[in-house]
Amino acid sequence: MTGSMTNTRDAAHWARALFIREFRLGVRVGGGALIGVLFFLAVVTVFPFGVGPDMKMLARIGAAVLWIGALLATLLGLDRLFQADREDGSLDLLVMSGRSLELVVLIKCAAHWCATGLPLVLAAPVLSLFMNLEPVAMGAVTLTLLVGTPALTLFGAVGAGVTVALRRGGVLLSILVIPLCIPVLIFGVSASTAAVSDFAPFKAPLLFLCAISVLAVVVGPVAAAAALRNAGD
Amino acid sequence: MTLYDLANPTFFLKLVRRVLPWLIGACVLVSAIGLYMAFFSAPEDYQQGNTVRIMFVHVPSAWLALFCYGMMSVSSIGSLVWKHPLADVSAKAAAPIGATFTFLALFTGAVWGKPMWGTWWVWDARLTSMLVLFIMYLGIIALWKTFDDPAKAAPKIAVLTLVGSLNLPIIKFSVDWWNTLHQPASVFRTDGPSIATSILVPLLVMALAFTLLFVAMHLSAMRNEIFRRRIRSMRVRVAAKAPAAAAGRVVGAAGVAGGN
């Protein structure tokens, strides 16, 4: 009884320490929060140059543009998820620490999402002004991004784990991760557009999105940990 | 006094210490006059009512946003061609100020656009070029932040800034072309009747106030940057002198302090 309580307290302690370390590294110079949001802004700005400045059309495709922007911005930061730790050797220490590697990956993903994913969610309402979204659609996009971006990070962790040993694996990582993220994109965009339409249901795609995120919490860390265990040799 | 005297940071700091209080005083005075004129003596617009007063903040911000990029470009030339030690300090200090003015112009534009056009944002040529300028400012700031050593960062960022200053007119031109190509003149007219004197005078006074504000902020930001670099070089010197056992601790402390 006492032993298991000590274990729990110990686990909570190292989990918190790891989370704080990862978060600090994530928001530090060159790490990402600002760069990710900036990239998001740049992607959203570029779309009207391609499709034209018609506000009605932008309102129709706005949710999709924001989702694609968030997806690309998430991909941009993923290669740093394990690569930096591998370069300085701390990844080997984490693998050999005897802690559950799945839990380590989950904590790393959580911290990474807080440092790079959450700023995207917070930026979404401002950027949806550029896309002429009405307030309900604005709320829907922000909500779906809040629910969906963790899944992007967690599926991305699989790609990051697989490509960690490669030199210049960044582009390959994106190619690997994009197909995994397509369901997230489909349900995220359909929920966001359904929020302002009378014909399509809003709740069903949102619940699917939640289900995918929950699934990603399991699949992402397990698969990424398996990849990382085999990355050393 | 020549430009070369200014190259001595100590001399520059002395100059700043003497000039800055006067600048701030003048800025407060001119702002007070300008704001009084903008809010009380300038008439309401017959179409826009009171919202036209947003213009007295909006237009000077937009001017200063461009002026500040010009300042950065001149500083970049100074830093690349003459290796003037204060030029890259000036370029670095100008970037966040310019970004703030650009943001202010975009923000006040959105607040003004909501009651006038019924929307926070339109992809009008002017607004769009302003947004591109904002992204360029943020990129330059992010680039400054990724380098540890400002002396190494300066020439690279100077090159980027100069390419940007060459590109800005092209961006402006192409965005004009892009918007008229897709959507001919339906959003709003920029070339209405020329501005009445009762509005033009407060506008110019506010522009002067904003320019004074910019100069004051720029000089203080340059002073702070010089101090920051002195602290940095002191810390590097201490770290170099420290015995090997203590080196880890000192470098760690420097890393923590330099990390933000």
Interface residues (C-beta under 8 A of the other chain):
Chain A: R28 V29 G30 L34 I35 L38 L41 A42 T45 P48 F49 G52 P53 D54 M55 L58 L129 F130 N132
Chain B: A110 T119 W120 W121 V122 W123 D124 T128 L131 V132 I135 L138 G139 A142 K145 T146 W178 N179 H182 Q183 G259 N260
